[in-house]
Amino acid sequence: MLRPIDTQTIYQQTQELSNRQQVHNQGENTQQGQFAHIMQKEAELKKESVNELEKSQKIDNDLNKNKKQNQENARQNSKKKFSKDNKDKKGNKETKIDIRI
C-alpha cells in the first residue's frame, strides 16, 4: 500500500535536519581539534620540564674515574699473580707476563 507524501512538511523539515547535521559534524571536528590542542600543550610541557631523580636513581657518569679504577684493580691483580707465580717457581727461571686490558 502506498501512502501519499506531504511535500509541504518534508520541505520545512529539510532545513532543520540539515542544520542539525551540520552542527553535529562541526561539533565532532571542534572536539577533535580541542583534544589535539590539549595534547600538544601537554607534550610541550613534558618536553620542557626537568624531572629530578631520587637519590637511589642517581647515576655516576664519570667514565674516566671508573676506567682508572678498573685499570688500577687490573694492575694490582696482575702484580699479585706475578708475585705468587714467582714464589712458586723459584727454581724455574721462566717469566710470565699477564697483561689485561
C-alpha positions in Angstrom: 0.0 0.0 0.0 1.3 3.4 -1.0 0.9 6.5 1.2 0.8 9.9 -0.2 3.8 12.2 0.6 3.1 15.5 2.1 5.7 17.7 0.4 4.9 20.8 2.4 6.0 19.2 5.7 9.1 17.5 4.2 10.4 20.7 2.7 10.0 22.5 6.1 11.9 19.8 7.9 14.8 19.5 5.5 16.2 22.9 6.6 16.0 21.9 10.2 17.6 18.5 9.5 20.5 19.9 7.5 21.2 22.4 10.4 21.2 19.6 12.9 23.6 17.5 10.8 25.9 20.4 10.2 26.1 21.2 13.9 26.7 17.6 14.7 29.6 17.4 12.1 31.1 20.7 13.3 30.9 19.5 16.9 33.0 16.4 16.2 35.6 18.4 14.4 35.9 21.1 17.1 36.1 18.4 19.8 38.9 16.7 17.9 40.7 20.0 17.4 40.5 20.9 21.0 41.8 17.4 22.1 44.7 17.8 19.7 45.5 21.2 21.1 45.4 20.0 24.7 47.7 17.0 23.8 50.2 19.4 22.1 50.4 21.6 25.2 51.0 18.6 27.4 53.7 17.2 25.1 55.4 20.6 25.1 55.2 20.9 28.9 56.7 17.4 29.3 59.5 18.2 26.8 60.4 21.5 28.7 60.1 20.1 32.2 63.1 18.6 34.0 62.5 15.5 36.2 64.5 15.3 39.3 65.9 11.9 40.2 65.7 10.4 43.6 68.9 9.6 45.4 68.5 5.9 44.6 68.1 6.7 40.9 71.2 9.0 40.5 73.9 7.7 38.3 77.6 8.4 38.5 78.5 9.4 34.9 82.3 9.9 35.5 83.5 7.4 33.0 87.2 8.3 33.3 87.1 7.8 37.0 85.6 4.3 36.5 88.2 3.4 33.8 91.0 4.5 36.1 89.7 2.4 39.0 89.3 -0.7 36.7 92.8 -0.3 35.4 94.3 0.1 38.9 92.4 -3.1 40.0 93.7 -5.0 37.0 97.3 -3.9 37.7 97.1 -4.9 41.3 95.6 -8.3 40.4 98.3 -8.9 37.8 101.1 -7.9 40.3 99.6 -10.3 42.9 99.5 -13.2 40.4 103.0 -12.4 39.1 104.4 -12.4 42.7 102.6 -15.7 43.5 104.0 -17.3 40.4 107.5 -16.2 41.2 107.3 -17.6 44.7 106.0 -20.9 43.5 108.7 -21.2 40.7 111.9 -20.1 42.4 113.7 -23.0 40.8 112.4 -22.3 37.4 113.6 -19.1 35.7 110.6 -18.7 33.5 108.9 -15.3 33.4 105.3 -14.8 32.6 103.6 -11.6 31.7 99.9 -11.2 32.3 98.5 -8.1 30.6 94.8 -7.5 30.8 93.1 -4.6 29.1 
